[in-house]
Amino acid sequence: MGTPCHFALFELQPGFRLDLDQLATRYRELAREVHPDRFADASEREQRLALERSASLNDAYQTLKSAPKRARYLLAMRGEVPLEVTVHDPEFLLQQMQWREELEDLQDEADLAGVAVFKRRLKTAQDELNESFAACWDDAAQREQAERLMRRMQFLDKLSYEVRQLEERLDD
């Protein structure tokens, strides 16, 4: 018996577009049901099962609420996602270098206002990528494009994490 798919766990149809508020609400409901405290008086086996369910629920939630992880998961459901990042994407590599340089300049200048602007541009780029991925992920003919978009999403996710860290450092 395999583990249920992340989407099934939340009674959702597999898809990229998700209502994240609805997902969070459903997660809280399910988390209460499997909370280990509820099984304090149960048998050891039931306690272990509750812990396992709680862990897989948390894993599913972390995967589905993140756009890049959700994209990767959907592609994996359709077949193997190659791990190597050698996808030929020169256009985006150039874009990555520009973003990195820009972020370094903002860091050197400790430009908090500039960081806020950069963050908004990044968010727009992420939203556009999400839309593009949503439009093509379930089309086998566009598999390569979907993988390319997913990798771009992963990069932007990492970059936005670095931007948040920089913001915190500059805020101190």
ABEGO torsion letter per residue (X at the ends): XBBBBAAAAAGBBBBABBBAAAAAAAAAAAAAAABAAAAAABBAAAAAAAAAAAAAAAAAAAAAABAAAAAAAAAAAAEBBBABAABBBAAAAAAAAAAAAAAAAAAAAGBAAAAAAAAAAAAAAAAAAAAAAAAAAABAAAAAAAAAAAAAAAAAAAAAAAAAAAAAAAAX
